[in-house]
Amino acid sequence: MTSGIHHVTLITRRVQANVDFYVGFLGLQLVKRTGGFEDGTQLHLIYGDATGSPGSLITFLVWEDGAPGRVGNGQVSEVAFAVPTLSIGDWLTRAIEYRIPIDAPIREFDEAVLRLKDPDGVIIKLVGVNLPVSNSGTDAAPMVGRLHAVTILTEKPDETAAFVGRFGYRPAAVSGSVRRLQSDTDVVDIRDATGYVPGSPGSGTADHVAFRAADVAAVRAAENELSLIDALPTNVHDRKYFTSLYVREPGGTLLELATDGPGVAVDEPEDRLGEILFVPPHDAERAEDLRVMLPQFALPGAERLPMRDLPFVHRFHTPDDPDGSVIVLLHGTGGSEADLMPMAHRIAPRATLLGVRGRSHEEGTARWFRRLTATSFDQADIRGEVEAFKAFVEGAVTGYGLDHSQMTFLGYSNGANFAAAVLALNPGVIRRAILIRVMAVLEDIPESDLTGTEVLMLNGTHDPYDQYASVLENLLRSKGADLEARLIEADHELTPQDTAEAKSWLQSRQFPQLLVKPSSS
């Protein structure tokens, strides 16, 4: 019977720091980058040995700047990699050099253990076993071996242990509140955490641990067996690189059973694993949009853009051949910093995109300022956020070396309303703006001069908020803005016509020499 851990999947909120740790520090190979199968807008990274073999894999769902979770009962709390016993001292020295949080070496189950934390606070254990010392990792540094163990927290240790036993594990040893189960290749430690807090999902936590199955027939057989005991397994899923099903053990931890094949080399040659960003087959129609939305990163040693600590969460998308222009994106209510990236990429394919996330929240959705009613807003909050955004723009220009004269600000709905408030309260911060489905939100507007500021307003004929747009239009014109207001056949939602209108307007402003002039004959 095939047994052992296939992979462990966790959640990270910092993709670049995650890559630096698992590739740069631990020496693993990035063997796959893909959009998520459940959510194509979520990046999924897979690390492992050089061939991406089952049992070496640790994977991460990227919730960029997402909320931290809480490690607790019903979760994997620790992940262990095997390393040569004689290399523990080298790893300790390396962790100190890399400033990795680390505890002093101890012994657990008669094994030397070095416990450290990754950038999200996930506990990674390096366990000394009888392996030859190797320097085949990144930059000829030490490289971890295969997965050695996971630790599961549970309030039902007997039931959890019995359930995990279905996947080829047998009792091995007990130490305090931890009972160890062993397969032919690795171990699972079941920790009795009765009275401890339940886990909650988020960055810095594990999503699931997957165990190995020989083939699809074995997964189908497990599905039938689990159904007979009312374990409620999910339907069998084709994940392209393996076929699997999910089930929760009695203590609440999500487990997966995954086939060894076809493997991560099914769509890339083994010597080039992890180089291409793939999109799941069912998302093929929006593949290009997803490739723009998914966060970018650099492998250790490659050129990268250092991220600055600025007042707003933000993310760049840099095209293959940037032309020096930048489009700053301000999402609508409930959106994110990546929502408008596909539209902006269609408007200006060579522009660098800078998506920004609003800091106000309403029932869990991101906004740019607090709303009192559908048409009235917290004026003090608007002004405070405008000042913070001014500092953000100044910091971005300085910290990233952006050319302010080449920056266009594109806002939609609440983001457009906020951009309009920035225009009125801080002239010069935004010099060129595309405002889509916009209305005035300020009540007391100071005297200001918008001469030289270029603005395109795009509102919809069927948008219920269009009736409020004329107030803003008159305001901008009265303050000297070079305003072009266009009304299109649309409601409040974005349409392809918005993209076309914005593209033609921006080209006329940035590259007027490229426009075809009518013949004078």
C-alpha positions, 0 to 999 in steps of 0.5 A: 500500500502506498502511504505517507504524506503527499504534500502540506498546503498552507496560506501566506500573505507575503509571496516574496518573503515566502519564496525567499524563505522556502527557496532562498533559505531552505533550498527547495525548488519552486516546481509549480506556479499556478492559479488556484483551482478553487479561485483562479485569482489566488496564486498557488505555489508548490515547492519540493525536490528537483522533480517535485516528487510526492512526499517532498512537496509543501504548497502555499495559497497566496492571500497577499496582505490577507488577514492572519489566521489562528493556529488551534485545534483542528489544524496542522500546527507544525511541518517538519523536514528531514535533514542530516543529523550532522547538519543541524549545527550548519542550519542553526548558523544559517538561520542566525545569518538569515535572521530567521526566528529560531529556538535552541536545538532540542530532542523529540522522540530521540531526534535532534530538532531545530524549530524555526518560523517562516515569515508568516509565523508557521513553525517549521522543524528541521529534524536530524535523521540518518541522511548524507550531508548535501550541498545541492540546494540553492547557492550551494547551501544546505538543502532540506530533505523530504517531509518528515512529519506534521503535527495535528492539534486535536481535542479528540486524540483517540478518534483523530489517531484512529482516522489517520490510521486509515491512510497507512499509519500505525502507532509508534511512540508516545511522549507526553501529550503527543502520540506518534503514528508512523508510515513507511516514509514519515510520521504524524504527531497527534497532539492532545490540545484539549481546552486549547482554542479552535483554529481559524483560517488565514495567513500563517495557518495550514489549509490541509495535509494530503496523504499519498494514494497509488492511483485513482482507483485507490482514491475511489475506494477510499471515497466509498469506504469513507462514505460508509462511515458517514465521514462525508468526503468531498467528490473526487477532484481532478487537480491536473497534477493529481486526483484527490478527495478531501475529508475532515477527521473527527477533530476537524483537520482537513485531510486530502488523499492525492494520487502520486501521478501524473505529477508536476512534470505533466506540463513542464519538462523536469529541468524547467519546473516552476518557470511558467505561470499556469492557469487551471483549464476551467479558467482558460477563457480569462487566462490573460486577465488572471496572469495580470491579477496574480501577484508577481515575485522574483526568485532569489538572486533575480532583480526585484522591486523592493516593497516600501512600507507605505500607508496603503496596501499596494501591489505592482504588475510590471509588464514584460516591456514597460514604457515608463507610464504608470496607472494607479488603480482605485477599486470600487466597494468590496474590491481589491488592489488587483480588481482593475488590473485586467482593464488597465492592462487592456487600456495600456498594455505597456503601463506598470500597474499600481493597485491600491487597497482602500483602508475603510471597511464596511461589513468586511468589504474594503472601501476608501471612506466611511459611508453614512447613507447611500449618498452621504459620507463621513467628511472627516474620514474622507479628509483624513484618508485623502491626506494619507493618500497624498503621503502614499503617492509621495512615498511611491514616487520617491520610494519606487522612482516613479515619474509623477508626470507619467502617472494616471489614476483610474478609479471606479465607483467608490474609488473614483469618488475618492480620487475626485476628493483627492483632486479637490482637496489636494490639487497636484497629487493627481494630474491625470484621472479616469473616473468611472461611475463617479459622483461628488462626495465632499460637502465643503470644498476649499478654493483650489486651482486644477488648471493643467489637471486632465480628467475623463469622466465615464458615467452610465445612462442607466446608472442610478447615481448618474444624477449626482455626477453633474455636480462634480462635473460643474465643480471640476470645470469651475476649478479649471480642470481639463475635463471630458465627460462622456455618457455611455450606454451602461448601468453602474457596472463596468463594460467593454465600452469603458475600456475602449473610451478610456484607452482612446482618451489616454492615448490622446493625452499621452501620445497625441502624435500617434492619433490619425488626423483626418485628411484636409483634402 
